[in-house]
Amino acid sequence: MQEITNPKIERQKGEIEKTKGKITELQAKQREQEKHLRTLEDLEIVARFRSERVSDAHLGAAKRSDWGEKPDIKPQEVRENESDTEI
């Protein structure tokens, strides 16, 4: 039995494949843009902490609390570390 090919169907199949390729490219581009955005946001957060003269230990504790972990730093340690930190 011979298969009959309709040019309209073949053209539509080609358009679908072309669209799928564009979607894949755009998803990859979106992932890269989101990664870049997270990096910029992280840098801004660090700059804000440093402008407030927050110690590295306190910054680390804040980061861990964002991850759902309990900070392992005591307030006394923060005060001691703040005097040691130069910006």
TANOR-V390806 format. One record per backbone hydrogen bond with DSSP energy under -0.5 kcal/mol. NH is the residue of the N-H (numbers start at 0). CO is the residue of the C=O. If there is no record, write none. Layout:
# TANOR-V390806
nh=NH co=CO
nh=NH co=CO
This chain:
# TANOR-V390806
nh=4 co=2
nh=5 co=3
nh=6 co=4
nh=9 co=5
nh=10 co=6
nh=11 co=7
nh=12 co=8
nh=13 co=9
nh=14 co=10
nh=15 co=11
nh=16 co=12
nh=17 co=13
nh=18 co=14
nh=19 co=15
nh=20 co=16
nh=21 co=17
nh=22 co=18
nh=23 co=19
nh=24 co=20
nh=25 co=21
nh=26 co=22
nh=27 co=23
nh=28 co=24
nh=29 co=25
nh=30 co=26
nh=31 co=27
nh=32 co=28
nh=33 co=29
nh=34 co=30
nh=35 co=31
nh=36 co=32
nh=37 co=33
nh=38 co=34
nh=39 co=35
nh=40 co=36
nh=41 co=37
nh=42 co=38
nh=43 co=39
nh=44 co=40
nh=45 co=41
nh=46 co=42
nh=47 co=43
nh=48 co=44
nh=49 co=45
nh=50 co=46
nh=51 co=47
nh=52 co=49
nh=53 co=48
nh=58 co=54
nh=59 co=55
nh=60 co=56
nh=61 co=57
nh=62 co=58
nh=63 co=59
nh=64 co=60
nh=65 co=61
nh=66 co=62
nh=67 co=64
nh=68 co=63
nh=76 co=73
nh=77 co=73
nh=78 co=74
nh=79 co=75
nh=80 co=76
nh=81 co=77
nh=82 co=78
nh=83 co=79
nh=84 co=80
